Amino acid sequence: NHNNHNNHNNHNNHNNNQYVVLTADQVVTWNHKILEKPGSVDEAKTFVKGYARMPPATVGSCVLTHIPSKTQVTGWDTASIHFLPTIADLDHDGFDIIDLLLQLNQPVLDCAGGLMVEHPLVQKHIHRIDGTQDSVMGL
């Protein structure tokens, strides 16, 4: 019995000693700066005004690490979002896109760069995306 118990444990330990760990992150860049999640509504509005003048880009990366060998495989993808100048306009009631998104309880301050390209209010201001929408949205 003792030997069977040890064999059983050794078999389980062998299987449990190998893992693949995925680490990933995405940033938004604009005008040679990395834009984090906006710290305030005013900062989100400043981001959007910049997008009307120059396209932001996303850079997403991931690393797969095999444990215990520590062999790594890395990859990255980027996309540029070309907004129409209307992204910074006010509506007929004087609200900008950030105001409108906040009225809809959208997580503007929880999103790097302040906008989610998948939202219909944002999509109507996109001229084109160089890359894929999946690349912009990230993992």
Salt bridges, closest charged atoms under 4 A:
ASP93 OD2 - HIS92 NE2 3.40
ASP96 OD2 - LYS45 NZ 3.56
ASP99 OD1 - LYS45 NZ 2.78
ASP130 OD2 - HIS82 NE2 2.88
ASP130 OD1 - ARG128 NE 2.93
